[in-house]
Structure formats: C-alpha cells, structure tokens
C-alpha cells in the first residue's frame, strides 16, 4: 500500500510545516532586519515584500471564507444559515446533529439511513456458486455507492483510452494526426455549448435503446466526454519526455511494452495524477444528465444534494445541506491530497542524468 504510505508522509510533512511556520516567520524577519542594516536590501524592498505577503494572506482568507462559512453552518443549531446577531451562527450552539442526520437518516450511505452489512452466500446461480447480498436491511446502498460506481467506470474506461491515445498522438505519425486530435477536442467543446439540445438528443437516444436508469452506461458517457480534453492534456505532457529515454531502453534490450511500463508510465505520473483528478470530477460532480436519465433509487450524491436544497417548499434545511455538501466534497479533497505529491514532482522533471 505505497499510496497510503505516501499520503501519510505528505500529511506528516504538511503538519510539520504548519507547526514550524511561526519559527520560519521569525527567521525571515530577523534576516530582513539584518539585510537592511548591512545594506543588502533597502527598507522599500522589505516593505514591498511585506505588502505582497499581506495581500496574498488576504486573498487566501477570501478564498477560504466559503469553506469556513459552510462548515460553521453545518455545525449550527436549527436549519438557518444566519444568526440574528450576524451572518455567522452562534459558536455556543455548535453541534453534530446535521452530520448525524446525513449518516443515519439520509440516503447518503444507505437508503433512509438504514445500515446493513454485506454477506456472501454459497449456492448462487451462474458460473460461481456464490452470491453477494446486503443483509440486515430492507433497503440497499445509497447515493455514495452509486457515485463511486459511476466514478469507477468513468476512470477505468477513461484511462484505458486516454493513456494509449495520448501516447499514439505523442509518439506516432499517421495520416491526419493533428486534425483528429484538435478536431474532436473542438467538437467536444461545441457539444458542451449546445447543452440543452445535446441533453434532449441524449435522452431520446438512450430511451430508444432502453439505456436510461443505468449507472454503467452513465459512467461510459462521462468517460467519453472526459477522453478528448484529457487525451490532449496528457499528450502535451508526454511530448516533454525525450524520445532518447525510450531509445536507450530499447538498446538495452527492453521490449515495447517494457519501455511503456518502465519508462513512459513512471515519468508520466504527474500528468496521470492531474488526469485522475479531472476524470474523477467528470463523474463525481455532474448532476443534470444524471437527474435526467436515472431514477431516484440510482441517484448519485450530486443529485441528492440538489434535491436536498430544493425539497422544501418554503425553506431549505441549510444545516443539513451544509453537512451533506462537506461530506460530498470530502472524497474529492482526499483524491487531490493523495495526488498532490505526484503533481508537484512534475515541476522537478529534468533531463537525462549520467
């Protein structure tokens, strides 16, 4: 589980960096004073650095304000976002009631919060004499499992097409290579602009073939939409990998597949990490097509979040909405956090050594 160890090391490094930030700030201040006294820097230069630092800190606070507000709202008492004394809930009333509702009463994990447990029984029909069932409940898995299923199909199908296509566009020459590459990226953007017409045509097509209310088909559709742009993005990254790396491996006796596995894939990890985030978001965040094609029992988290915000005729349960939104965004934050080191390693990619 090297990825778990990598995530733990990154978390430890972030915590150490955060804990030692005051000490580094004091060192920087002492260095600035020393440089001014010795004439290495002017007071104007130091003032400009301080002003830019304060500006960056202010921008950070502005960007983090929505996150703080929705977290505070999820801990508030009742269903309101605002307090009578201001826009923030009273901290003395903070509680976890909204999160308890999401976990044990909503359809987030299981339908109506009715938790069960998976069981494997012998004597199932088919090629294998075993069957998978969900026991201890009359319902089934909720919106989280629907979203994870859609995302899994999107990622598996997307990567199975993106990686070989990006390599072919980057390393192979064939007729109309550039026209094909930039052509389907262009047509994809045009299709996104004609969203309403595309949605109507898509629903008619899927209804004609009986493909509505199918999580697998929806995952395939999301993968198809994510392939063009991400193929172009990964292709531009592979263009920066010198061909001499592959030539040296083949001179040493490596086969084509070994060259791909030992040279291209490891050097492309930062690009693959970025693609993973984009493809994940393609299947995780979209809700318009999912709401149109799926029935309520197959709704993913994005649709459930929208329904929660619109279910009330006269008011919205904002505290529950905020808690649901935080848990909905948590897997995306985890994926980004785990891929962060791979993305940052791309900045240190250099030439051939030795």
N, C-alpha and C positions, 0 to 999 in steps of 0.2 A: 504494500500500500504506500508506494513512494509519494503519491499525490497527497495523501493525508499528512505524511511527514513534512512535505514541502509546505503545505498550508499551515501546519503547526509552527514551523520555523519562521514563516513570514509573519504570523501573528505575534510570535515572541519578539521578532525584530521590531515590529510596529509598536508594541507595548514598551520595549526598552527605549525606543526613540522618543516616544511620548513622555516617558518618565524623566528622561535626561534633557528634555527641551529647555527647562529653565536654566540648567547649568550651561548649556551651549549659548543661550542668550546672554548670560553674564560674561562669558568668554568673549563673545563678539563685541559687547560694549567696551570691555577692557582693551581689546585690540584696536577699536576705533579711537578711543581716547589716546592710546599710545601712538597711533599713526598721526593724529592731529598734532600732538606735542612734538613729534620728531619731524614734522613737515612732510611726511609721506602722503598725507591726504589733507585736503582743506575742510574747514567746517561746513562749507557749502556742499561738498561731496557727501559728507556724513549725513547732513540734513536731508539731502535728496534720497539717500538710501533709507533713512528712517521714514520719510514720507511715503515712498513706494511700498515699504513693508506694511505701514499702517493702512494704505489703500488696499493692498492685497488681503490683509486681515479683514477689512470691512467688507470686501467683496465675498470673502468666504462666509462671513456671518449672514450676508444677504442670501447666498445660495443654500445655506443650511437652515434658514429660518422656516421654510415649509416643512422640512423634516421634523424640526423641533415642535412646530405647532401641531402637526398631525399626531405626533407621539404624545404630546400633552393632552390632546383631545381624546385619544384612546384611553387615557387614564382618568378622565374626568368623570364626575358623578352625573347621572341622568343621561340625557340624549342630546344636550345642546353643545355647540362649539364655543359659544361666547359666555362670559361671565357678566353679571350685572355691573361689576366694577371695571370691566375692561374686556379686551379680546382674548385674554388667557384664562383658562379655568383656575379655580382656587386650588393651590397645591395641597392644602389640608384635606381636600376631598378626593385625592387620587386613590384609585382602586383598580383591581384587575377584573372587574365584573364583565367588561366588554370582551376581554380575551377569553374568559370562562364561557361566555355565550358562543363565541366563534368556535371554540374547540368542542364543546359538549352539547350545543343546541343547533348550530347552523349546519349547512351542508358542506362545510369546508373539508373536513376529513371523511366524514360519513354522512349519509343522508339523515337529516334531522338529528345529527349528533349521536346516532345510535351505534356505538362502537361494538365491533365484533373481533373475531380473530380468524386467521387463515388456517385451514386444515387440508390435509392430503389424505384421501381415502383410497383404498385398494378396490379393484374390480371395476374400474372405469371403462367406458367403451372406447374404441379406437385402437390405434397401434400400441399404446402403452396402457397397461392395466391399472392406471392410477387416475385420480380425478382431483381437481383443485376446487374447494368450496370455501365460502365465507360463513362461518358458524357463529352462534351466539347473537344473531341479529336477524330481523326480518327484512332489513333493507340491504344496502350494499355500499361499496366505497363511494366517496363523494367527489366533489369537483377537483380536489387536489390530484386524485389519481387519474381523472380524465385529462387534466392539463399535462401531467407527467407522461401519460401515454402519447398524447399528441406531440409533445416536445421530443420524445424518444424517436418516434417515427420521423419527425422532421430532421433531426440531427443525423440519424443513421442514413436515411435516403439522401439527404443533402450532401453529407461528406462523401458518400460513395460516388457522387457525381462531381462535386466541386474539386476534389483533390486531383483525380486523373485528368479532368478537363483543364484545370489550371496548368498542370504540367505539360499537357499537349500544346496548349497555346503558347507556353513559355519556351519550350524546347524543340518543338517540331514545326516544320514548314509544310504547309499544304495549301491547296487552292482556296482562295477567298478566306484565309485565316483571319485577317483583321476585320473584314466585312462581317463575318459571322460573329466575332467577339463583340464588336461595338454595336452591331445590328440588334442582337437580341437584348442587350442592355438598354438600348434606346426604346425598343418596343415594350420592354417591361415598364419603363417609366411612363410611356404613353398610356399603357393599360392602367397604371395607378391613377393617372389623371382622369380617366373615364370610369371612375369607381362605381358610380350608380349603374351605368349601362353594363359594366362588367359584372356587377352583382346580380342584375336581372338575368343576364345571359347564363351566368354560372348556375343560378338556381334552376333555370329551365333545363339546362343540360343535365344536371345531377338528378333532377326529378324524373326526367325521361328514362334514365337508366337505373332508377331506384337506388341512388347512391347518397341520398340525404340521410341524416342521423347516423353517420358512420365516422367514428373517430379516426380510423386508419386512413380513409380517403381524405379527410380534412388534413391530416398530417402530410399526406402526399402533396396536397395542394399548396400547403405552406412551404414545403421543401422546394417545389417547382418555382414558387415566387422568390425564394431566397437564393437559388442557384446562380442566376445570371450575374448579379452585382457582386456576390461573394467570390465567384469564379474570377471575375475581372480583378478584384482586390487581391486575391491570393496569387494570381498570375503576375501582377506588378511586383509582389514581394519575391517570387521565385526568380524574376528577371535579375535581381540583385545578387543572386548566388552564382559565383563564377562557374562557367562550364568546365574549367580546368579541374575542379573538385571531382566531377564525375569521370573525366578522362583519366585522372590519376588513379581512381578506384578501379576502373576497368583495366588499366595497365597492370595493376597488382593482382588481377585475376577475378575481380568481382563481377558477378552477372548483372543483368539489367535490374532484376528485382532486388538483388542485394544492394545495388547502388541507390535505388529508391529508398530502401528501408534504412540503410546505414548512413547515407549522405543527405538526401533531399529532405526526408521527414524530420530528422533531428534539427537541421538548420532552418526548417520552416516552422518550428514550434511556436515562435512568437506570432507569426501570421496565422497559424491554426488556432491559437488562443483567441485572437481577435475575431476570426470567423466563427468560432464556437459561440462567442457572446452574441454576435449578430443573428446567427441561425437560431439560437435559443430564444432570443427576443421575438423572432418572427413567429414562433409557435406559441409563445407564452403570453404575449400582450394583446394579440388581435382578438376582437370580440364581435365585430359587425358580421363577418361571414359565419362565425361560429353560432351566433344567435339566430342567423337566418336558416342555417342548414340543420342544426341539431335540435333535438327535443329536450325538455327540461331535465330528464334523468341523465343526459350526457353533457350537460353544460360544463364548460371549464371554469376556472376561477375568475377569469376576466368577465365573463357573462354574469356570474353570480355576484360579483362586486357591483356591476352596473345595476342589476336587479335590486340589490340592497339599497342603492341610492335612490331608486325610483319607485320602490314598492309602496311607500307611504303616500296617501292622497294629500294630506295636509302638512306633513312634516317628515323629515328623514332622520332615522336614528344615527346621528353623526358619530357618536362614540363607538358604536358597533362598526360603522363604516370605516372609521379610522383604524380600529384594531384589525379588521379584515384586510384593509389596504396594506398595513405594515407586514402582516404575515404573508400576503400575496407578493410583496416586493422582496421579502427575505431570501428566497432561493436565488433570485437574480443577483442580489448583493453577494451571496455566497459564491456563485459561479464567477462573478467578476473578481472577487477577492482571491479565489484559487488560481485564476488565470493571470493575475496581476504580475507575478514574477516572470512568467513567460513573455508577457508583453514588454516588460522593462528590459528583459535580456536582449531584445531585438535592437536596442539602442547601442549595445556594445559589440554588435556583429562587425567584424573587421575582415581583413584579407587573410590570405593563406599564410600560415606560420611554417618556420623551418626551411 
